[in-house]
Amino acid sequence: MTRDDLKNRVIDYLAGKLTCKEVTEAITDYLEGRLSFGKWVRFQMHLGLCFACRRYLRQMKLTIRTLVASRQWSATS
Ligand SMILES: [Zn+2]
C-alpha cells in the first residue's frame, strides 16, 4: 500500500465515504444551508481532510461574493 492509498482510506473512513464529486455537486446546497444535518457533518469532515475541496469551496465563495457585489453595484447605479 502506498502513502496515497493509505491517505485515501483514512479520508474515506473519516469522511463517511463522501467523495470529492459529491462534495462539489452539493456545494451550492452547502453554501445555501440546504444540506441535511448528517450530510453537513460529513461535508465538514471531508473539507477538513481534503485540500482540493477546501480550495474549491473558497473559489465558490469568492465567485458568489463577486456575483453579489456586481448585483448590488448594478442595483445602486
Ligand atoms: Zn474532496
N, CA, C, O and the ligand as a Tripos MOL2 file, in Angstrom:
@<TRIPOS>MOLECULE
protein
  309   307    78     0     0
PROTEIN
NO_CHARGES

@<TRIPOS>ATOM
      1 N           0.8450   -1.2020    0.0000 N.3       1 MET1
      2 CA          0.0000    0.0000    0.0000 C.3       1 MET1
      3 C           0.8830    1.2560    0.0000 C.2       1 MET1
      4 O           1.8160    1.3690    0.7950 O.2       1 MET1
      5 N           0.5810    2.1730   -0.8820 N.am      2 THR2
      6 CA          1.3650    3.4080   -0.9210 C.3       2 THR2
      7 C           0.8260    4.4090    0.1090 C.2       2 THR2
      8 O          -0.2400    4.2120    0.6930 O.2       2 THR2
      9 N           1.5770    5.4610    0.3100 N.am      3 ARG3
     10 CA          1.1160    6.5000    1.2380 C.3       3 ARG3
     11 C          -0.2100    7.0980    0.7750 C.2       3 ARG3
     12 O          -1.0830    7.3910    1.5920 O.2       3 ARG3
     13 N          -0.3570    7.2760   -0.5440 N.am      4 ASP4
     14 CA         -1.5960    7.8520   -1.0550 C.3       4 ASP4
     15 C          -2.7820    6.9280   -0.8090 C.2       4 ASP4
     16 O          -3.8660    7.3810   -0.4400 O.2       4 ASP4
     17 N          -2.5690    5.6180   -1.0180 N.am      5 ASP5
     18 CA         -3.6350    4.6490   -0.7250 C.3       5 ASP5
     19 C          -4.0880    4.7830    0.7130 C.2       5 ASP5
     20 O          -5.2800    4.8120    1.0190 O.2       5 ASP5
     21 N          -3.1100    4.8620    1.5710 N.am      6 LEU6
     22 CA         -3.4030    4.9520    2.9990 C.3       6 LEU6
     23 C          -4.1810    6.2290    3.2980 C.2       6 LEU6
     24 O          -5.1720    6.2160    4.0280 O.2       6 LEU6
     25 N          -3.7120    7.3260    2.7200 N.am      7 LYS7
     26 CA         -4.3760    8.6170    2.9380 C.3       7 LYS7
     27 C          -5.8260    8.5470    2.4730 C.2       7 LYS7
     28 O          -6.7330    9.0050    3.1680 O.2       7 LYS7
     29 N          -6.0390    7.9570    1.2680 N.am      8 ASN8
     30 CA         -7.3960    7.8680    0.7360 C.3       8 ASN8
     31 C          -8.2920    7.0130    1.6270 C.2       8 ASN8
     32 O          -9.4730    7.3110    1.8040 O.2       8 ASN8
     33 N          -7.7220    5.9530    2.1820 N.am      9 ARG9
     34 CA         -8.5170    5.0990    3.0640 C.3       9 ARG9
     35 C          -8.9200    5.8380    4.3160 C.2       9 ARG9
     36 O         -10.0540    5.7170    4.7800 O.2       9 ARG9
     37 N          -7.9890    6.6070    4.8670 N.am     10 VAL10
     38 CA         -8.2950    7.3750    6.0770 C.3      10 VAL10
     39 C          -9.3700    8.4040    5.7550 C.2      10 VAL10
     40 O         -10.3140    8.5830    6.5250 O.2      10 VAL10
     41 N          -9.2300    9.0770    4.6220 N.am     11 ILE11
     42 CA        -10.2310   10.0750    4.2290 C.3      11 ILE11
     43 C         -11.5850    9.4060    4.0450 C.2      11 ILE11
     44 O         -12.5970    9.9080    4.5330 O.2      11 ILE11
     45 N         -11.6120    8.2690    3.3400 N.am     12 ASP12
     46 CA        -12.8680    7.5380    3.1420 C.3      12 ASP12
     47 C         -13.5270    7.2180    4.4770 C.2      12 ASP12
     48 O         -14.7310    7.4090    4.6520 O.2      12 ASP12
     49 N         -12.7280    6.7340    5.4060 N.am     13 TYR13
     50 CA        -13.2570    6.3100    6.6880 C.3      13 TYR13
     51 C         -13.8030    7.5010    7.4640 C.2      13 TYR13
     52 O         -14.9300    7.4680    7.9600 O.2      13 TYR13
     53 N         -12.9970    8.5470    7.5650 N.am     14 LEU14
     54 CA        -13.3850    9.6860    8.3890 C.3      14 LEU14
     55 C         -14.4730   10.5190    7.7350 C.2      14 LEU14
     56 O         -15.3090   11.1040    8.4230 O.2      14 LEU14
     57 N         -14.4680   10.5750    6.4250 N.am     15 ALA15
     58 CA        -15.4270   11.4290    5.7280 C.3      15 ALA15
     59 C         -16.7040   10.6800    5.3920 C.2      15 ALA15
     60 O         -17.5410   11.1970    4.6520 O.2      15 ALA15
     61 N         -16.8740    9.4720    5.9190 N.am     16 GLY16
     62 CA        -18.1090    8.7290    5.7200 C.3      16 GLY16
     63 C         -18.4080    8.4780    4.2590 C.2      16 GLY16
     64 O         -19.5670    8.4790    3.8470 O.2      16 GLY16
     65 N         -17.3670    8.2630    3.4760 N.am     17 LYS17
     66 CA        -17.4990    7.8790    2.0650 C.3      17 LYS17
     67 C         -18.0680    8.9850    1.1750 C.2      17 LYS17
     68 O         -18.4950    8.7140    0.0530 O.2      17 LYS17
     69 N         -18.0780   10.1850    1.6480 N.am     18 LEU18
     70 CA        -18.4800   11.2920    0.7850 C.3      18 LEU18
     71 C         -17.3110   11.5510   -0.1740 C.2      18 LEU18
     72 O         -16.1880   11.8030    0.2620 O.2      18 LEU18
     73 N         -17.5810   11.4880   -1.4600 N.am     19 THR19
     74 CA        -16.4970   11.6610   -2.4280 C.3      19 THR19
     75 C         -16.3610   13.1310   -2.8200 C.2      19 THR19
     76 O         -17.2580   13.9420   -2.5840 O.2      19 THR19
     77 N         -15.2180   13.4520   -3.4240 N.am     20 CYS20
     78 CA        -14.9960   14.8220   -3.8910 C.3      20 CYS20
     79 C         -16.0820   15.2300   -4.8800 C.2      20 CYS20
     80 O         -16.5130   16.3830   -4.8980 O.2      20 CYS20
     81 N         -16.5230   14.2770   -5.7040 N.am     21 LYS21
     82 CA        -17.5650   14.5660   -6.6890 C.3      21 LYS21
     83 C         -18.8590   14.9690   -5.9730 C.2      21 LYS21
     84 O         -19.5150   15.9380   -6.3530 O.2      21 LYS21
     85 N         -19.2130   14.2110   -4.9330 N.am     22 GLU22
     86 CA        -20.4340   14.5300   -4.1820 C.3      22 GLU22
     87 C         -20.3180   15.8830   -3.4940 C.2      22 GLU22
     88 O         -21.2870   16.6370   -3.4090 O.2      22 GLU22
     89 N         -19.1190   16.1750   -3.0040 N.am     23 VAL23
     90 CA        -18.9100   17.4650   -2.3400 C.3      23 VAL23
     91 C         -19.0910   18.6080   -3.3370 C.2      23 VAL23
     92 O         -19.7780   19.5870   -3.0480 O.2      23 VAL23
     93 N         -18.4760   18.4800   -4.5020 N.am     24 THR24
     94 CA        -18.5830   19.5750   -5.4720 C.3      24 THR24
     95 C         -20.0150   19.7110   -5.9730 C.2      24 THR24
     96 O         -20.4640   20.8190   -6.2670 O.2      24 THR24
     97 N         -20.7460   18.5850   -6.0740 N.am     25 GLU25
     98 CA        -22.1410   18.6510   -6.5260 C.3      25 GLU25
     99 C         -23.0410   19.2990   -5.4750 C.2      25 GLU25
    100 O         -24.0300   19.9510   -5.8090 O.2      25 GLU25
    101 N         -22.6860   19.1110   -4.1950 N.am     26 ALA26
    102 CA        -23.5530   19.5960   -3.1130 C.3      26 ALA26
    103 C         -23.1120   20.9600   -2.5970 C.2      26 ALA26
    104 O         -23.6720   21.4700   -1.6280 O.2      26 ALA26
    105 N         -22.1080   21.5510   -3.2430 N.am     27 ILE27
    106 CA        -21.5040   22.7420   -2.6400 C.3      27 ILE27
    107 C         -22.4740   23.9290   -2.5930 C.2      27 ILE27
    108 O         -22.4350   24.7120   -1.6430 O.2      27 ILE27
    109 N         -23.3390   24.0750   -3.5970 N.am     28 THR28
    110 CA        -24.2810   25.2020   -3.5250 C.3      28 THR28
    111 C         -25.3200   24.9650   -2.4250 C.2      28 THR28
    112 O         -25.7230   25.8990   -1.7320 O.2      28 THR28
    113 N         -25.7540   23.6950   -2.2700 N.am     29 ASP29
    114 CA        -26.6710   23.3750   -1.1760 C.3      29 ASP29
    115 C         -26.0140   23.6940    0.1620 C.2      29 ASP29
    116 O         -26.6500   24.2250    1.0730 O.2      29 ASP29
    117 N         -24.7350   23.3610    0.2610 N.am     30 TYR30
    118 CA        -23.9940   23.6330    1.4960 C.3      30 TYR30
    119 C         -23.9560   25.1340    1.7640 C.2      30 TYR30
    120 O         -24.2430   25.5750    2.8770 O.2      30 TYR30
    121 N         -23.6080   25.9080    0.7620 N.am     31 LEU31
    122 CA        -23.4840   27.3620    0.9450 C.3      31 LEU31
    123 C         -24.8310   28.0070    1.2450 C.2      31 LEU31
    124 O         -24.8950   29.0390    1.9120 O.2      31 LEU31
    125 N         -25.9110   27.3940    0.7510 N.am     32 GLU32
    126 CA        -27.2430   27.9550    0.9980 C.3      32 GLU32
    127 C         -27.9180   27.3190    2.2110 C.2      32 GLU32
    128 O         -29.0820   27.6030    2.4950 O.2      32 GLU32
    129 N         -27.2000   26.4680    2.9190 N.am     33 GLY33
    130 CA        -27.7210   25.8640    4.1410 C.3      33 GLY33
    131 C         -28.8190   24.8600    3.9100 C.2      33 GLY33
    132 O         -29.7020   24.7030    4.7530 O.2      33 GLY33
    133 N         -28.7810   24.1680    2.7690 N.am     34 ARG34
    134 CA        -29.8650   23.2340    2.4390 C.3      34 ARG34
    135 C         -29.4970   21.7720    2.6510 C.2      34 ARG34
    136 O         -30.2900   20.8900    2.3200 O.2      34 ARG34
    137 N         -28.3070   21.4910    3.1980 N.am     35 LEU35
    138 CA        -27.9130   20.1000    3.4290 C.3      35 LEU35
    139 C         -28.5960   19.5640    4.6850 C.2      35 LEU35
    140 O         -28.8530   20.3090    5.6300 O.2      35 LEU35
    141 N         -28.8900   18.2510    4.6840 N.am     36 SER36
    142 CA        -29.3760   17.6180    5.9090 C.3      36 SER36
    143 C         -28.2280   17.6240    6.9200 C.2      36 SER36
    144 O         -27.0620   17.7440    6.5430 O.2      36 SER36
    145 N         -28.5630   17.4930    8.1990 N.am     37 PHE37
    146 CA        -27.5180   17.5780    9.2120 C.3      37 PHE37
    147 C         -26.4500   16.5010    9.0110 C.2      37 PHE37
    148 O         -25.2540   16.7780    9.1020 O.2      37 PHE37
    149 N         -26.8950   15.2690    8.7370 N.am     38 GLY38
    150 CA        -25.9440   14.1730    8.5480 C.3      38 GLY38
    151 C         -24.9840   14.4550    7.4060 C.2      38 GLY38
    152 O         -23.7840   14.2000    7.5090 O.2      38 GLY38
    153 N         -25.5190   14.9770    6.3290 N.am     39 LYS39
    154 CA        -24.6680   15.2560    5.1790 C.3      39 LYS39
    155 C         -23.7470   16.4390    5.4630 C.2      39 LYS39
    156 O         -22.5920   16.4630    5.0370 O.2      39 LYS39
    157 N         -24.2750   17.4090    6.1850 N.am     40 TRP40
    158 CA        -23.4740   18.5840    6.5420 C.3      40 TRP40
    159 C         -22.2610   18.1680    7.3650 C.2      40 TRP40
    160 O         -21.1540   18.6620    7.1510 O.2      40 TRP40
    161 N         -22.4810   17.2520    8.3120 N.am     41 VAL41
    162 CA        -21.3740   16.7810    9.1510 C.3      41 VAL41
    163 C         -20.3210   16.0890    8.2930 C.2      41 VAL41
    164 O         -19.1260   16.3400    8.4500 O.2      41 VAL41
    165 N         -20.7630   15.2190    7.3870 N.am     42 ARG42
    166 CA        -19.8060   14.5150    6.5230 C.3      42 ARG42
    167 C         -19.1020   15.5050    5.5960 C.2      42 ARG42
    168 O         -17.9140   15.3700    5.3030 O.2      42 ARG42
    169 N         -19.8450   16.4770    5.1530 N.am     43 PHE43
    170 CA        -19.2920   17.5290    4.3050 C.3      43 PHE43
    171 C         -18.1550   18.2500    5.0420 C.2      43 PHE43
    172 O         -17.0720   18.4470    4.4900 O.2      43 PHE43
    173 N         -18.4160   18.6380    6.2950 N.am     44 GLN44
    174 CA        -17.4100   19.3100    7.1070 C.3      44 GLN44
    175 C         -16.1760   18.4360    7.2900 C.2      44 GLN44
    176 O         -15.0460   18.9130    7.1920 O.2      44 GLN44
    177 N         -16.4020   17.1480    7.5580 N.am     45 MET45
    178 CA        -15.2760   16.2430    7.7760 C.3      45 MET45
    179 C         -14.4590   16.1080    6.5050 C.2      45 MET45
    180 O         -13.2290   16.1030    6.5440 O.2      45 MET45
    181 N         -15.1510   15.9970    5.3740 N.am     46 HIS46
    182 CA        -14.4430   15.8780    4.1080 C.3      46 HIS46
    183 C         -13.6020   17.1420    3.8650 C.2      46 HIS46
    184 O         -12.4380   17.0540    3.4750 O.2      46 HIS46
    185 N         -14.1950   18.2950    4.0950 N.am     47 LEU47
    186 CA        -13.4690   19.5530    3.8880 C.3      47 LEU47
    187 C         -12.2530   19.6530    4.7980 C.2      47 LEU47
    188 O         -11.2100   20.1770    4.4080 O.2      47 LEU47
    189 N         -12.4050   19.1390    6.0290 N.am     48 GLY48
    190 CA        -11.3000   19.1840    6.9710 C.3      48 GLY48
    191 C         -10.1050   18.3720    6.5030 C.2      48 GLY48
    192 O          -8.9660   18.6400    6.8850 O.2      48 GLY48
    193 N         -10.3800   17.3740    5.6700 N.am     49 LEU49
    194 CA         -9.3250   16.4530    5.2560 C.3      49 LEU49
    195 C          -8.8680   16.6620    3.8230 C.2      49 LEU49
    196 O          -7.7820   16.2200    3.4480 O.2      49 LEU49
    197 N          -9.6780   17.3250    3.0260 N.am     50 CYS50
    198 CA         -9.4230   17.3510    1.5890 C.3      50 CYS50
    199 C          -9.0530   18.7610    1.1350 C.2      50 CYS50
    200 O          -9.8960   19.6570    1.0940 O.2      50 CYS50
    201 N          -7.8010   18.9360    0.8000 N.am     51 PHE51
    202 CA         -7.3250   20.2490    0.3890 C.3      51 PHE51
    203 C          -8.0110   20.7110   -0.8970 C.2      51 PHE51
    204 O          -8.3590   21.8840   -1.0300 O.2      51 PHE51
    205 N          -8.2030   19.7930   -1.8380 N.am     52 ALA52
    206 CA         -8.8030   20.1580   -3.1340 C.3      52 ALA52
    207 C         -10.2030   20.7220   -2.9490 C.2      52 ALA52
    208 O         -10.5640   21.7060   -3.5940 O.2      52 ALA52
    209 N         -10.9920   20.1120   -2.0770 N.am     53 CYS53
    210 CA        -12.3630   20.5830   -1.8730 C.3      53 CYS53
    211 C         -12.3930   21.8790   -1.0820 C.2      53 CYS53
    212 O         -13.2620   22.7210   -1.3070 O.2      53 CYS53
    213 N         -11.4480   22.0510   -0.1500 N.am     54 ARG54
    214 CA        -11.3730   23.3370    0.5550 C.3      54 ARG54
    215 C         -11.0840   24.4600   -0.4310 C.2      54 ARG54
    216 O         -11.6880   25.5300   -0.3710 O.2      54 ARG54
    217 N         -10.1460   24.1970   -1.3420 N.am     55 ARG55
    218 CA         -9.7920   25.2050   -2.3280 C.3      55 ARG55
    219 C         -10.9940   25.5100   -3.2270 C.2      55 ARG55
    220 O         -11.2540   26.6650   -3.5630 O.2      55 ARG55
    221 N         -11.7300   24.4430   -3.6140 N.am     56 TYR56
    222 CA        -12.9170   24.6110   -4.4590 C.3      56 TYR56
    223 C         -13.9720   25.4510   -3.7450 C.2      56 TYR56
    224 O         -14.5820   26.3390   -4.3410 O.2      56 TYR56
    225 N         -14.1810   25.1580   -2.4560 N.am     57 LEU57
    226 CA        -15.1690   25.8970   -1.6680 C.3      57 LEU57
    227 C         -14.7810   27.3710   -1.5850 C.2      57 LEU57
    228 O         -15.6320   28.2520   -1.7000 O.2      57 LEU57
    229 N         -13.4880   27.6310   -1.3840 N.am     58 ARG58
    230 CA        -13.0320   29.0180   -1.2860 C.3      58 ARG58
    231 C         -13.2940   29.7520   -2.6070 C.2      58 ARG58
    232 O         -13.7260   30.9040   -2.6080 O.2      58 ARG58
    233 N         -13.0320   29.0800   -3.7170 N.am     59 GLN59
    234 CA        -13.2830   29.6880   -5.0290 C.3      59 GLN59
    235 C         -14.7660   29.9720   -5.2240 C.2      59 GLN59
    236 O         -15.1470   31.0140   -5.7570 O.2      59 GLN59
    237 N         -15.6100   29.0170   -4.7780 N.am     60 MET60
    238 CA        -17.0520   29.1980   -4.9150 C.3      60 MET60
    239 C         -17.5160   30.4080   -4.1080 C.2      60 MET60
    240 O         -18.3170   31.2130   -4.5840 O.2      60 MET60
    241 N         -17.0010   30.5280   -2.8750 N.am     61 LYS61
    242 CA        -17.3820   31.6590   -2.0310 C.3      61 LYS61
    243 C         -16.9720   32.9700   -2.6810 C.2      61 LYS61
    244 O         -17.7310   33.9390   -2.6720 O.2      61 LYS61
    245 N         -15.7600   32.9990   -3.2490 N.am     62 LEU62
    246 CA        -15.2790   34.2060   -3.9250 C.3      62 LEU62
    247 C         -16.1610   34.5400   -5.1140 C.2      62 LEU62
    248 O         -16.5070   35.7000   -5.3360 O.2      62 LEU62
    249 N         -16.5240   33.5150   -5.8780 N.am     63 THR63
    250 CA        -17.3660   33.7230   -7.0550 C.3      63 THR63
    251 C         -18.7040   34.3060   -6.6530 C.2      63 THR63
    252 O         -19.1940   35.2520   -7.2700 O.2      63 THR63
    253 N         -19.3050   33.7220   -5.5890 N.am     64 ILE64
    254 CA        -20.6040   34.1930   -5.1300 C.3      64 ILE64
    255 C         -20.4960   35.6250   -4.6250 C.2      64 ILE64
    256 O         -21.3650   36.4500   -4.9050 O.2      64 ILE64
    257 N         -19.4170   35.9270   -3.8710 N.am     65 ARG65
    258 CA        -19.2330   37.2830   -3.3610 C.3      65 ARG65
    259 C         -19.1260   38.2660   -4.5350 C.2      65 ARG65
    260 O         -19.7000   39.3550   -4.4950 O.2      65 ARG65
    261 N         -18.3960   37.8770   -5.5630 N.am     66 THR66
    262 CA        -18.2460   38.7460   -6.7300 C.3      66 THR66
    263 C         -19.5880   38.9610   -7.4110 C.2      66 THR66
    264 O         -19.9080   40.0750   -7.8260 O.2      66 THR66
    265 N         -20.3790   37.8880   -7.5260 N.am     67 LEU67
    266 CA        -21.6960   37.9840   -8.1510 C.3      67 LEU67
    267 C         -22.6100   38.9080   -7.3630 C.2      67 LEU67
    268 O         -23.2840   39.7700   -7.9270 O.2      67 LEU67
    269 N         -22.6200   38.7100   -6.0240 N.am     68 VAL68
    270 CA        -23.4710   39.5260   -5.1630 C.3      68 VAL68
    271 C         -23.0380   40.9810   -5.2650 C.2      68 VAL68
    272 O         -23.8710   41.8820   -5.3610 O.2      68 VAL68
    273 N         -21.7230   41.2030   -5.2430 N.am     69 ALA69
    274 CA        -21.1960   42.5660   -5.3070 C.3      69 ALA69
    275 C         -21.5970   43.2200   -6.6290 C.2      69 ALA69
    276 O         -21.9970   44.3840   -6.6420 O.2      69 ALA69
    277 N         -21.4980   42.4960   -7.7310 N.am     70 SER70
    278 CA        -21.8280   43.1010   -9.0220 C.3      70 SER70
    279 C         -23.3260   43.3390   -9.1310 C.2      70 SER70
    280 O         -23.7620   44.2770   -9.7990 O.2      70 SER70
    281 N         -24.1240   42.4810   -8.4680 N.am     71 ARG71
    282 CA        -25.5720   42.6710   -8.4740 C.3      71 ARG71
    283 C         -25.9340   43.9320   -7.6810 C.2      71 ARG71
    284 O         -26.7850   44.7180   -8.0970 O.2      71 ARG71
    285 N         -25.2720   44.1100   -6.5290 N.am     72 GLN72
    286 CA        -25.5310   45.3060   -5.7180 C.3      72 GLN72
    287 C         -25.1050   46.5540   -6.4760 C.2      72 GLN72
    288 O         -25.7670   47.5920   -6.4350 O.2      72 GLN72
    289 N         -23.9810   46.4200   -7.1700 N.am     73 TRP73
    290 CA        -23.4570   47.5390   -7.9570 C.3      73 TRP73
    291 C         -24.4770   47.9720   -9.0070 C.2      73 TRP73
    292 O         -24.7700   49.1590   -9.1510 O.2      73 TRP73
    293 N         -25.0190   46.9820   -9.7460 N.am     74 SER74
    294 CA        -25.9470   47.3470  -10.8090 C.3      74 SER74
    295 C         -27.2850   47.8080  -10.2280 C.2      74 SER74
    296 O         -28.0120   48.5560  -10.8820 O.2      74 SER74
    297 N         -27.6220   47.3690   -8.9970 N.am     75 ALA75
    298 CA        -28.8760   47.7970   -8.3900 C.3      75 ALA75
    299 C         -28.8070   49.2420   -7.9160 C.2      75 ALA75
    300 O         -29.8100   49.9560   -7.9160 O.2      75 ALA75
    301 N         -27.6150   49.6620   -7.5140 N.am     76 THR76
    302 CA        -27.4950   51.0230   -6.9660 C.3      76 THR76
    303 C         -27.1180   52.0420   -8.0350 C.2      76 THR76
    304 O         -27.2480   53.2470   -7.8180 O.2      76 THR76
    305 N         -26.6500   51.5620   -9.1930 N.am     77 SER77
    306 CA        -26.2210   52.5330  -10.2060 C.3      77 SER77
    307 C         -27.3410   52.8260  -11.1910 C.2      77 SER77
    308 O         -27.1600   53.6210  -12.1130 O.2      77 SER77
    309 ZN        -12.5120   16.2780   -1.6390 Zn       78 ZN78
@<TRIPOS>BOND
     1     1     2 1
     2     2     3 1
     3     3     4 2
     4     3     5 am
     5     5     6 1
     6     6     7 1
     7     7     8 2
     8     7     9 am
     9     9    10 1
    10    10    11 1
    11    11    12 2
    12    11    13 am
    13    13    14 1
    14    14    15 1
    15    15    16 2
    16    15    17 am
    17    17    18 1
    18    18    19 1
    19    19    20 2
    20    19    21 am
    21    21    22 1
    22    22    23 1
    23    23    24 2
    24    23    25 am
    25    25    26 1
    26    26    27 1
    27    27    28 2
    28    27    29 am
    29    29    30 1
    30    30    31 1
    31    31    32 2
    32    31    33 am
    33    33    34 1
    34    34    35 1
    35    35    36 2
    36    35    37 am
    37    37    38 1
    38    38    39 1
    39    39    40 2
    40    39    41 am
    41    41    42 1
    42    42    43 1
    43    43    44 2
    44    43    45 am
    45    45    46 1
    46    46    47 1
    47    47    48 2
    48    47    49 am
    49    49    50 1
    50    50    51 1
    51    51    52 2
    52    51    53 am
    53    53    54 1
    54    54    55 1
    55    55    56 2
    56    55    57 am
    57    57    58 1
    58    58    59 1
    59    59    60 2
    60    59    61 am
    61    61    62 1
    62    62    63 1
    63    63    64 2
    64    63    65 am
    65    65    66 1
    66    66    67 1
    67    67    68 2
    68    67    69 am
    69    69    70 1
    70    70    71 1
    71    71    72 2
    72    71    73 am
    73    73    74 1
    74    74    75 1
    75    75    76 2
    76    75    77 am
    77    77    78 1
    78    78    79 1
    79    79    80 2
    80    79    81 am
    81    81    82 1
    82    82    83 1
    83    83    84 2
    84    83    85 am
    85    85    86 1
    86    86    87 1
    87    87    88 2
    88    87    89 am
    89    89    90 1
    90    90    91 1
    91    91    92 2
    92    91    93 am
    93    93    94 1
    94    94    95 1
    95    95    96 2
    96    95    97 am
    97    97    98 1
    98    98    99 1
    99    99   100 2
   100    99   101 am
   101   101   102 1
   102   102   103 1
   103   103   104 2
   104   103   105 am
   105   105   106 1
   106   106   107 1
   107   107   108 2
   108   107   109 am
   109   109   110 1
   110   110   111 1
   111   111   112 2
   112   111   113 am
   113   113   114 1
   114   114   115 1
   115   115   116 2
   116   115   117 am
   117   117   118 1
   118   118   119 1
   119   119   120 2
   120   119   121 am
   121   121   122 1
   122   122   123 1
   123   123   124 2
   124   123   125 am
   125   125   126 1
   126   126   127 1
   127   127   128 2
   128   127   129 am
   129   129   130 1
   130   130   131 1
   131   131   132 2
   132   131   133 am
   133   133   134 1
   134   134   135 1
   135   135   136 2
   136   135   137 am
   137   137   138 1
   138   138   139 1
   139   139   140 2
   140   139   141 am
   141   141   142 1
   142   142   143 1
   143   143   144 2
   144   143   145 am
   145   145   146 1
   146   146   147 1
   147   147   148 2
   148   147   149 am
   149   149   150 1
   150   150   151 1
   151   151   152 2
   152   151   153 am
   153   153   154 1
   154   154   155 1
   155   155   156 2
   156   155   157 am
   157   157   158 1
   158   158   159 1
   159   159   160 2
   160   159   161 am
   161   161   162 1
   162   162   163 1
   163   163   164 2
   164   163   165 am
   165   165   166 1
   166   166   167 1
   167   167   168 2
   168   167   169 am
   169   169   170 1
   170   170   171 1
   171   171   172 2
   172   171   173 am
   173   173   174 1
   174   174   175 1
   175   175   176 2
   176   175   177 am
   177   177   178 1
   178   178   179 1
   179   179   180 2
   180   179   181 am
   181   181   182 1
   182   182   183 1
   183   183   184 2
   184   183   185 am
   185   185   186 1
   186   186   187 1
   187   187   188 2
   188   187   189 am
   189   189   190 1
   190   190   191 1
   191   191   192 2
   192   191   193 am
   193   193   194 1
   194   194   195 1
   195   195   196 2
   196   195   197 am
   197   197   198 1
   198   198   199 1
   199   199   200 2
   200   199   201 am
   201   201   202 1
   202   202   203 1
   203   203   204 2
   204   203   205 am
   205   205   206 1
   206   206   207 1
   207   207   208 2
   208   207   209 am
   209   209   210 1
   210   210   211 1
   211   211   212 2
   212   211   213 am
   213   213   214 1
   214   214   215 1
   215   215   216 2
   216   215   217 am
   217   217   218 1
   218   218   219 1
   219   219   220 2
   220   219   221 am
   221   221   222 1
   222   222   223 1
   223   223   224 2
   224   223   225 am
   225   225   226 1
   226   226   227 1
   227   227   228 2
   228   227   229 am
   229   229   230 1
   230   230   231 1
   231   231   232 2
   232   231   233 am
   233   233   234 1
   234   234   235 1
   235   235   236 2
   236   235   237 am
   237   237   238 1
   238   238   239 1
   239   239   240 2
   240   239   241 am
   241   241   242 1
   242   242   243 1
   243   243   244 2
   244   243   245 am
   245   245   246 1
   246   246   247 1
   247   247   248 2
   248   247   249 am
   249   249   250 1
   250   250   251 1
   251   251   252 2
   252   251   253 am
   253   253   254 1
   254   254   255 1
   255   255   256 2
   256   255   257 am
   257   257   258 1
   258   258   259 1
   259   259   260 2
   260   259   261 am
   261   261   262 1
   262   262   263 1
   263   263   264 2
   264   263   265 am
   265   265   266 1
   266   266   267 1
   267   267   268 2
   268   267   269 am
   269   269   270 1
   270   270   271 1
   271   271   272 2
   272   271   273 am
   273   273   274 1
   274   274   275 1
   275   275   276 2
   276   275   277 am
   277   277   278 1
   278   278   279 1
   279   279   280 2
   280   279   281 am
   281   281   282 1
   282   282   283 1
   283   283   284 2
   284   283   285 am
   285   285   286 1
   286   286   287 1
   287   287   288 2
   288   287   289 am
   289   289   290 1
   290   290   291 1
   291   291   292 2
   292   291   293 am
   293   293   294 1
   294   294   295 1
   295   295   296 2
   296   295   297 am
   297   297   298 1
   298   298   299 1
   299   299   300 2
   300   299   301 am
   301   301   302 1
   302   302   303 1
   303   303   304 2
   304   303   305 am
   305   305   306 1
   306   306   307 1
   307   307   308 2
@<TRIPOS>SUBSTRUCTURE
     1 MET1         2 RESIDUE 1 A MET
     2 THR2         6 RESIDUE 1 A THR
     3 ARG3        10 RESIDUE 1 A ARG
     4 ASP4        14 RESIDUE 1 A ASP
     5 ASP5        18 RESIDUE 1 A ASP
     6 LEU6        22 RESIDUE 1 A LEU
     7 LYS7        26 RESIDUE 1 A LYS
     8 ASN8        30 RESIDUE 1 A ASN
     9 ARG9        34 RESIDUE 1 A ARG
    10 VAL10       38 RESIDUE 1 A VAL
    11 ILE11       42 RESIDUE 1 A ILE
    12 ASP12       46 RESIDUE 1 A ASP
    13 TYR13       50 RESIDUE 1 A TYR
    14 LEU14       54 RESIDUE 1 A LEU
    15 ALA15       58 RESIDUE 1 A ALA
    16 GLY16       62 RESIDUE 1 A GLY
    17 LYS17       66 RESIDUE 1 A LYS
    18 LEU18       70 RESIDUE 1 A LEU
    19 THR19       74 RESIDUE 1 A THR
    20 CYS20       78 RESIDUE 1 A CYS
    21 LYS21       82 RESIDUE 1 A LYS
    22 GLU22       86 RESIDUE 1 A GLU
    23 VAL23       90 RESIDUE 1 A VAL
    24 THR24       94 RESIDUE 1 A THR
    25 GLU25       98 RESIDUE 1 A GLU
    26 ALA26      102 RESIDUE 1 A ALA
    27 ILE27      106 RESIDUE 1 A ILE
    28 THR28      110 RESIDUE 1 A THR
    29 ASP29      114 RESIDUE 1 A ASP
    30 TYR30      118 RESIDUE 1 A TYR
    31 LEU31      122 RESIDUE 1 A LEU
    32 GLU32      126 RESIDUE 1 A GLU
    33 GLY33      130 RESIDUE 1 A GLY
    34 ARG34      134 RESIDUE 1 A ARG
    35 LEU35      138 RESIDUE 1 A LEU
    36 SER36      142 RESIDUE 1 A SER
    37 PHE37      146 RESIDUE 1 A PHE
    38 GLY38      150 RESIDUE 1 A GLY
    39 LYS39      154 RESIDUE 1 A LYS
    40 TRP40      158 RESIDUE 1 A TRP
    41 VAL41      162 RESIDUE 1 A VAL
    42 ARG42      166 RESIDUE 1 A ARG
    43 PHE43      170 RESIDUE 1 A PHE
    44 GLN44      174 RESIDUE 1 A GLN
    45 MET45      178 RESIDUE 1 A MET
    46 HIS46      182 RESIDUE 1 A HIS
    47 LEU47      186 RESIDUE 1 A LEU
    48 GLY48      190 RESIDUE 1 A GLY
    49 LEU49      194 RESIDUE 1 A LEU
    50 CYS50      198 RESIDUE 1 A CYS
    51 PHE51      202 RESIDUE 1 A PHE
    52 ALA52      206 RESIDUE 1 A ALA
    53 CYS53      210 RESIDUE 1 A CYS
    54 ARG54      214 RESIDUE 1 A ARG
    55 ARG55      218 RESIDUE 1 A ARG
    56 TYR56      222 RESIDUE 1 A TYR
    57 LEU57      226 RESIDUE 1 A LEU
    58 ARG58      230 RESIDUE 1 A ARG
    59 GLN59      234 RESIDUE 1 A GLN
    60 MET60      238 RESIDUE 1 A MET
    61 LYS61      242 RESIDUE 1 A LYS
    62 LEU62      246 RESIDUE 1 A LEU
    63 THR63      250 RESIDUE 1 A THR
    64 ILE64      254 RESIDUE 1 A ILE
    65 ARG65      258 RESIDUE 1 A ARG
    66 THR66      262 RESIDUE 1 A THR
    67 LEU67      266 RESIDUE 1 A LEU
    68 VAL68      270 RESIDUE 1 A VAL
    69 ALA69      274 RESIDUE 1 A ALA
    70 SER70      278 RESIDUE 1 A SER
    71 ARG71      282 RESIDUE 1 A ARG
    72 GLN72      286 RESIDUE 1 A GLN
    73 TRP73      290 RESIDUE 1 A TRP
    74 SER74      294 RESIDUE 1 A SER
    75 ALA75      298 RESIDUE 1 A ALA
    76 THR76      302 RESIDUE 1 A THR
    77 SER77      306 RESIDUE 1 A SER
    78 ZN78       309 GROUP 0 **** ****
